[in-house]
Amino acid sequence: MVFTSHMGPALAEARAAAARGEVPVGAIVLGPDGRILARAGNRTRELNDPTAHAELLAIRAACAALGSERLTGCDLYVTLEPCAMCAAAIAAARIARLYYGAADPKSGGVAHGARVFAHPQAHHRPEVYDGIAGEAAADLLRAFFRDRRQG
C-alpha cells in the first residue's frame, strides 16, 4: 500500500486559523473509507473556549457525522503535536492512526511532556506518525509568532 499524506487540508485549516488571529493549528479526520469526515482549525479566541483546539473540534464534528462517540478506523491529521488534553481525547475517541507535523517540546502530549499514550491508563493507543509536513507546519507557527512579536 502506498502512503498518501492528507496533511494538505490540515495545513489549509491552520492557515485559515492564522488569518482569524488564532494559533495556526489545523486538523482533519479521515473516515475508514479515506474520505474527509471533518476539518477544523483552532478557535479558542473566537469561541472564548480553551478547549476549542483544532483536534477537538475535528473529533467532535467527525463523531457527529458518524453518529458515534468512537472513531474506530479513522485517521487524524494535525499540524502540531497534540497537547495532553487532545491526546486524551484521541485515545477516548479510539482514533486508529495519528499523523502530526511539527513537534511541540513545550506543550506536546504525545512525544513530549505527558506522553499520554505511554501511560497504562490510556484507554487506547493509536499508531503515531510524526514529522508529516513538519517543516511546513513549523514555518506557519514561527511566522505567526514572529508577526505577533513584531506587531
DOTINU-111503 format. One record per residue (C-alpha): residue number from 0; residue in one letter; z, y, x. Coordinates in steps of 0.1 Angstrom, whole numbers, plus 2048, in hexadecimal, padded with zeros to 3 digits. Each point is the difference from the previous one (the first is absolute). Example, Ala and Ser with C-alpha at 12.3 -4.5 7.8 and 13.67 -1.06 7.14 Angstrom:
<nodes>
- 0,A,84E,7D3,87B .
- 1,S,7F9,822,80E .
</nodes>
This chain:
<nodes>
- 0,M,800,800,800 .
- 1,V,7F7,823,80D .
- 2,F,81B,81A,7FE .
- 3,T,7F6,820,7EE .
- 4,S,817,81E,803 .
- 5,H,807,813,7E0 .
- 6,M,812,81C,813 .
- 7,G,7E5,819,7F8 .
- 8,P,80C,806,7DC .
- 9,A,824,802,80C .
- 10,L,7F6,81A,81A .
- 11,A,7EE,814,7E4 .
- 12,E,820,7FF,7EC .
- 13,A,813,80D,81F .
- 14,R,7E8,81D,804 .
- 15,A,803,809,7DB .
- 16,A,826,7FF,804 .
- 17,A,7FE,818,81E .
- 18,A,7EA,817,7EB .
- 19,R,81C,801,7E6 .
- 20,G,819,809,81C .
- 21,E,80F,7DD,801 .
- 22,V,806,7EC,81F .
- 23,P,7DE,7EE,804 .
- 24,V,807,7DC,7F7 .
- 25,G,7E9,7EC,7EA .
- 26,A,801,7DD,7F2 .
- 27,I,7EB,7E8,7EC .
- 28,V,807,7DF,7EF .
- 29,L,7E4,7E6,800 .
- 30,G,802,7E5,7E5 .
- 31,P,7FB,7DB,808 .
- 32,D,7DB,805,7F8 .
- 33,G,7FD,81B,81B .
- 34,R,7FB,81D,7E8 .
- 35,I,816,81F,802 .
- 36,L,81B,7FF,7E6 .
- 37,A,811,820,809 .
- 38,R,7FF,81D,818 .
- 39,A,819,81B,808 .
- 40,G,80A,81B,819 .
- 41,N,823,80E,806 .
- 42,R,80C,816,7E3 .
- 43,T,825,806,809 .
- 44,R,7FD,826,7FF .
- 45,E,7E9,802,7E2 .
- 46,L,816,7E9,7EB .
- 47,N,821,80B,80F .
- 48,D,807,7DB,806 .
- 49,P,80B,7F3,821 .
- 50,T,7F3,7DD,7F6 .
- 51,A,7DD,80C,7F9 .
- 52,H,7F2,7F0,820 .
- 53,A,7DC,7F5,800 .
- 54,E,80A,7DB,801 .
- 55,L,818,802,7E3 .
- 56,L,7E7,813,7EA .
- 57,A,7E5,7E8,808 .
- 58,I,816,7E2,7FA .
- 59,R,80C,80E,7DE .
- 60,A,7DC,807,7F6 .
- 61,A,7F4,7DD,80B .
- 62,C,81D,7EF,7ED .
- 63,A,7F6,814,7E1 .
- 64,A,7DC,7F6,804 .
- 65,L,809,7DB,802 .
- 66,G,81C,802,7E6 .
- 67,S,818,7EF,819 .
- 68,E,81C,80A,817 .
- 69,R,7F2,7E8,81A .
- 70,L,7E0,807,815 .
- 71,T,7FC,7DC,80C .
- 72,G,7E0,7FC,813 .
- 73,C,7FB,826,804 .
- 74,D,7FC,814,820 .
- 75,L,80E,822,808 .
- 76,Y,7EF,818,818 .
- 77,V,815,81E,80B .
- 78,T,7F8,819,81A .
- 79,L,823,801,80F .
- 80,E,81A,7E5,807 .
- 81,P,815,7FE,7E0 .
- 82,C,823,80C,800 .
- 83,A,81D,7E9,7F7 .
- 84,M,7FF,80B,7DB .
- 85,C,7DB,7F8,7FE .
- 86,A,804,7DF,814 .
- 87,A,81A,7F4,7E7 .
- 88,A,7E9,808,7E3 .
- 89,I,7E4,7EE,811 .
- 90,A,816,7E1,803 .
- 91,A,80C,803,7DC .
- 92,A,7DC,803,7F4 .
- 93,R,7F6,7E1,814 .
- 94,I,7E3,811,811 .
- 95,A,7ED,7E5,813 .
- 96,R,7F3,815,81D .
- 97,L,80A,822,80D .
- 98,Y,7E7,813,816 .
- 99,Y,80C,821,80F .
- 100,G,7F1,81A,817 .
- 101,A,817,815,815 .
- 102,A,822,7F4,80C .
- 103,D,81E,814,7F6 .
- 104,P,81B,7FC,81C .
- 105,K,816,81B,7EF .
- 106,S,800,7F4,7DB .
- 107,G,7EE,7DF,7FF .
- 108,G,810,7E2,7F0 .
- 109,V,7E8,7E4,80A .
- 110,A,7FC,7FF,826 .
- 111,H,81A,81B,806 .
- 112,G,822,80A,7F2 .
- 113,A,80C,7EA,7E5 .
- 114,R,7E5,7E5,805 .
- 115,V,805,7F6,7DB .
- 116,F,7EB,7E0,801 .
- 117,A,814,7F2,81D .
- 118,H,820,7FF,7EC .
- 119,P,80B,7E0,7EF .
- 120,Q,806,815,7E0 .
- 121,A,7DA,808,7FE .
- 122,H,7F4,7EF,7E0 .
- 123,H,7DD,7FD,80E .
- 124,R,7EF,805,821 .
- 125,P,7DB,80B,7FE .
- 126,E,7E8,7FA,81B .
- 127,V,800,821,815 .
- 128,Y,7E2,80E,812 .
- 129,D,806,821,813 .
- 130,G,7EA,819,811 .
- 131,I,7E4,7FF,7E7 .
- 132,A,7EE,822,804 .
- 133,G,821,80A,811 .
- 134,E,7F1,81C,815 .
- 135,A,7EF,810,7E2 .
- 136,A,821,7FE,7EC .
- 137,A,814,80E,81D .
- 138,D,7E7,81C,806 .
- 139,L,804,80B,7DB .
- 140,L,826,801,804 .
- 141,R,7FF,812,821 .
- 142,A,7E8,81B,7F2 .
- 143,F,815,804,7E1 .
- 144,F,821,806,812 .
- 145,R,7EF,815,81B .
- 146,D,7F2,817,7E5 .
- 147,R,822,802,7EF .
- 148,R,811,80A,820 .
- 149,Q,7E5,81B,808 .
- 150,G,7FE,80C,7DC .
</nodes>
